[in-house]
Amino acid sequence: MAAVNMKIAAVTMLGISVSAAVAGRSATDEGGDETQATSSYEYKDGTYRATGQYGNGPSSITVSLTLDGDEITAVEVTPRATDPTSLGYQERFADAVPELVVGKDIDEVTLDRVAGSSGTPDGFNAALRQIKDQASG
């Protein structure tokens, strides 16, 4: 009997999590017209841009990203370094970022070491915090 109750509880929880996952998405009413459910997203859809500072010097990168339902749907990282070595790290980082963040919930994204760069992710994360502030206001 306990095993049956556990299975019922697991199926019920699965149903709840699936329902929660679709909350805020559009639905179709009985007449076939699409209606918009109340949004449960934390951030406003749109394209945002911020520059993140990092390191001991005046290092920074610019991040532009598009949000749709709290999901990052596009991202562009613009290197700003003038030193050739730093610029190389930033360019490799910029090339690697889209694959790491597009399709992810913005709150699930925090980058660490990427493409051999340990400092540039700090600038990206700083820009991401600014973007979250912009999108939540």
Sequence and secondary structure as in RCSB ss.txt:
>XXXX:A:sequence
MAAVNMKIAAVTMLGISVSAAVAGRSATDEGGDETQATSSYEYKDGTYRATGQYGNGPSSITVSLTLDGDEITAV
EVTPRATDPTSLGYQERFADAVPELVVGKDIDEVTLDRVAGSSGTPDGFNAALRQIKDQASG
>XXXX:A:secstr
 HHHHHHHHHHHHHHHHHHHHHTTSEEE TTS EEE     SS  EEEEEEEEETTTTEEEEEEEEEETTEEEEE
EEEE   SHHHHHHHHHHHHHHHHHHTTSBGGG    SBTTBSSHHHHHHHHHHHHHHHHH 
